[in-house]
Amino acid sequence: MTFSVQYAYFFLDALLIPFWIFCFLYRKDLRRSLVLVGLAGAAIAALFELFFWPHYWHPISVYEFVISVGGNQYHLGSPEDVIWGFLFGGIAATVYEILTRQKLRKKTTLRPSAGNMAMFFVIGSLCFIVPLVIGVPVVYSAIISCFVCGAFYTVFRRDLLRDMIISGFSMGIIYFVVLFIFSSVFKDIFQAWWNMADAMGIYIWHIPLEEVLIASAIGVLFGPAYEYFLGFEHNGSQRYSHQLDTKRMFADAIFLLHCAVAFIVLFGWAFPSLWLLYMSVLAIAFSSDILLGYCFLSKWEFAVRKQVNPTINYDYSFTSFYTYKIVGKHFSSTFIDTIVFTFLGASLGINAFFHFLM
């Protein structure tokens, strides 16, 4: 069984999802900035594909938005571009507050004027277009524009300098980890999708330096954006501390591990190189269900959560608990347990049959 490279971009998006979910669940007070900046990121990602594709890269997508003008076709991105921009933009907007435990406070006098915002967009656009026109590769033009926009923030809001630096640095590290996993699953993907002729040829563990730089630059652009445009400041005297102790962080880590396990259980069959890991995870999950009657990761997570919040109501069903938390509707634990047990058993049997007997 081979996994079509057509879905590789979706896999890249999926690698960002655990970071986004962590931000969403960890800091309820940041959800508005997570979503709003994410929507801006989605729009910008789709728009900038006009310039990036195919000059910098040419990924394979399930569907591409293309328009024809005067006989010429222009690439307006793909669903994967939109998803990537939404996830990356939201993470970048909240990573500083999460790492430093800063809370946001609305201050109307900090909101920029219409003229100031217009100046920001004009300068940012010129710093992208001018280098592009004189022959600078599009990725470096974008990096220059993002860093100039970051500098623009700090000219009028010196208090956002630390936010800008930490957001940029953090997003570079996060995306490096994501690309490392991505390129480990899809070998030679950079040679296949990226136009390396315009790159400097510098690699960090086979990842092009340009990818780390552009991720950092986008972090610089999106990190302080919510605070700057909507007039928020960081309340240094009141740090976010509600359930942010070591136990809650540990429970969140177990939750993310559980999400990763669920992803492997659902989609591991699509990655032949991960077959042994896939079958091992299936076997462990199935054994836990038979011997214990529940997933041990679920019990472990909520045993820790109950130490933080003793009133939490949990019946050892990961799916039913988080489904209710997200959509506000209860699903029968018995029904969910039956579905999970059947799926795990069937997956083990079918994969073992085709691997050993066919």
N, C-alpha and C positions, 0 to 999 in steps of 0.2 A: 504493500500500500504506500503510495507516494502522496505527499501533501503539495497541492498546487501552489506555485509561487504567486498565483493570482491573489491568494488570500494572505500573503506575507505582510502587506501593509496593515491589514486588520489585526494581525498578530502584534505588530509594532504598537498599534493603538491599545491593544489589550494589556500590554506590559505597563502602560501608564495608569490603567484603571485602579490597581491597588493603591497607588499613591493618592489618586483623587478621592477614592472612598475613605481612605484614612483621614484626609483633610476634612471631608464632609462630616464624618462621625465624631472626629476628635474635637472639633471646635464649632459648635452650633452657631456661635456668634459671628462666624466668618462665612456662613453659607451664602449670604447675599453677594459678597465680593467674589466668592468662588464661582458662582453662576454668572454674574454680570460680566466679569472680566473674561470668563470662559466663552461667553457668547461673542464678545469682541474679538477674542482670539480665533474663534471659528470663522468669522467673517474675514479677518485679515489673512488667515491661512489660505482660504479659498481664493481671495483676490490676488495674493502674491504668487500663486501658481502660474499666473499670466507671465511672470518674469522668470520663475525658477524652472518651469518645464518647457522644453527639454534641455535648457542650457546648463543647469546645474545637476538635475537628476530627471529620470523618466521612469517612475515606479509603475508597476502594473496595478490597475485598479479594477474593481468589479463593474464600475460605471464611471464615465468621465463626462463632466459638463463642458460641452464644446459649443461655441457660437461661431457663425460665419459672417464676416464683414468684408465686403468687396472681394469676395473670392478667397479670402484668407481665413483660416481657422484659428481660433484662440481658445486655449485651454483654461477653463475657469475652475479647475480643481475637481475633486471627487468626494464621495461620502467619507472616505478615509481621511482626507485633508481636513474636512470640517470637524470630524471627531477628534483628530489629533490637536487641532487648534483649541477646541473647547477644553480638552483635558489639560493640555500643557499650560494654557493661559490661566485656568483656574488654580492649578497647583502653584504657578509662579506668583499669583496674587496673594497667596496665603502662607507660603513657606516661611517667610520672615517672622510673621506673627506666631506661628506654631513653634519655631525654633527658639524664639526669644520670650515666648509667653506674653507678648504685648497685647493689650486690649486697645480697641479703636474708640475714639470719642469724636462725635460730630462737632465741628466748629465752623459755623456759617462764614465767618470772616476769612477763612482759608480757601474758600472755593474760588477758583480763578475766574476772571472776567471772560466775556465772549472774545474780546480782542486777544487776550492771553492764550486762549485755547486755539484761536485761529493761527496765531503766530507759531504755536507748537506744531500744528499740522503742516504748515507751510515749510518751516525749517526742516522738519522730519522728512517731508517729501523731497525737498531739494537735495538733502544729504544722501538720499537714495538715488534719485534720478541723475544728478550731475555726474557722480562717479561712474554710473552705468553708461551714460552717453559717451564719456571719454575713454571707455574700454575697460573699466575695472570689472572683474567678474561679479556676477549678481550676488553671490554669497557674501563677498567682502563689502559690496555696496550696502547690503542689508545690515551687516554687522556695524558698519560706520553709522548708519542712520539710527540704529537702536541705541548705540552708546551716546550719540549726540542728543537724542531725546532724553536719555537718562541724565545727561549733564544739564539739560534744560530744566528738568524737575528741580535740581539742586540749586540752580540760580535763584529761583523764587521760593524754594522750600528747602533750606539747609538741613532741616530736621529729617528729610527723607534720604540723606546720603547713606546712612548705615543700612537702611532698608534696601536701597538700590544695590549696594555692594554685596550684601549677604544673599539677596535674592538671585543675583547673577551667578555668584559662586556656587550656590546650592543647586540651581537648575543645571549648571554644567556637570556637576557630580551625578545628579539623578539621571540625566540623559545619557551620561557615559555608561552607567550601570545598565540602563535599558538597552542601549545599542550593543553592549557586550553580550547580553543574553540573546538579543535578536540575531546578531551575526554568528553566534555559536550554533543557533538552530538552522539558519539559512547561510550556508557557506558561500563565500565569494559574492555576497549580495552587494557589497560596495562596488565591486568591479562591474557587476551586471546593471545596476540601477544608477549609479552616480557617474558623472562626467569628471573623472579624475585628472583630465588634462589641464583643467583650470585650478587644480588643488596644489598646495605647496609640496605635497608628497611626504608630509610628516604624519606619522601614525603613532597612536598611543594604544599598545596592545591591539593592533590591526584596525583601530578605529581612526578615521581621518580627523586631524586636528580641527578642521573647519566645522565639523558637526558639534564638537564640544564648544567651540567659540560661538557659533550661532545660537546654541542653547543658552549659553551664558548671556549673550546679547539680548535675547528675548526675555530672559529673566530680569535683566536691567530695565527693559521697556515696560513689562507688565507688573513687576514687583510693587512699585509705588503708585501705579496708575489709579487704583481705586481711591487711595488717600488723596492724591493730587486733584483729580477731576471732580470728586464729590465732597471735598473739604473735610477730610478726617485727619486726625492726628493720633499719635501713639501716646497713651496715658501711662507713662513710665512709672508713676507712683502706684498704679493699680494693675498688677499683673494678673493674667488669667490663671486661676488656681483651682477652679471647680473640677474635682475628680481628675486632676492632672498629677497625681502622685505616682509613685513607682508601680503600684499594683494595677492602676488603670492602664498605664502604658504597657504593662506586661499582658493584660487582657486584650488590648488592641493588637499587640503583636501576634497573639494566638489567633485572633479573628482574621488577620491578614494571611497567616499560615493556612487557616481553614479555607479562605477564599482561593488560595493557590491550589490547595488539594482539590477543591470543587472544580476548578478549571481543568486540572489534569484528568479528573474522573470523567468530565464531560467531553473534553477535546483531545485527550492524550492519544487516542487512536489515530489521529491525523498526523502524528509525528513519528515516523518509523524509527528514527534515531533514539527516541525516548521510550521505546516499547518496554524495555525492562523496568524503567521507572514507573511507567503507566500501569503495568501489571502488578508491580509491588504495591503501589498505592491502592489499587482496586482490592487486592488481597487483604491488605491491612484494614481497609474500611469495611469490607465484607465480614471479616473475622470479628471486628469490634461490634458490628451489628448483631452477629449471631451469639457471641459469648457474653456481651454486656447488655445488649438490647438498646444501645444508643452509641453515638459517636463519642469517643473519649475526649476528642478535642473540644466538643461542645460542653461537656461536663467540666472540663478543665477551665475553659474560658469563664464560665458562669460561676464556678466556685470562687474564682478570683473576683469577679464583678460583685458577687454578694458580700464580699469583704469590704468593698467600697460603698455599695448601696444595698443594705440588708433587705429592703422592701421590694427588690426586683423580683418579678414573677416569671419564672422560667421552668419549662417542663422537659428540658433536655432535647428539644427539637430546634436546631439551628435555623432550619428553613422557615418553620412556622413563626418563630420569634421575630426574625428580621423581616419577614413578609408583613407581619402586623405592624412593625415599627415603621415600615416604609409606606404601605398603602392603607394601614388602619383596618385591615380585615383579617379575621382568624380563619385558618384552614385547619381541618382536623389533623391532629398529630398522628392518629392511626392511619389515615389516608396517606399522609406524607411518608410515614415509615414504610408502608407497603410499597409505595412507588420506588422509594430509594432502595429497599431490599431487592425488589425485582430487577431494577436497573443494574445494580452492582452484580448480582448473580448472573444476569443475562450477558453483561459485558465481559465478565470473566470467562464464561463458557464459550461465547462466540469467538472471542479473540484467541483463546487457547485452541479451539477447534481449527481455525484457519491457519494458525501459526504452526501447529504440530502435526495436523492430520491432512492438510490440503497442500 
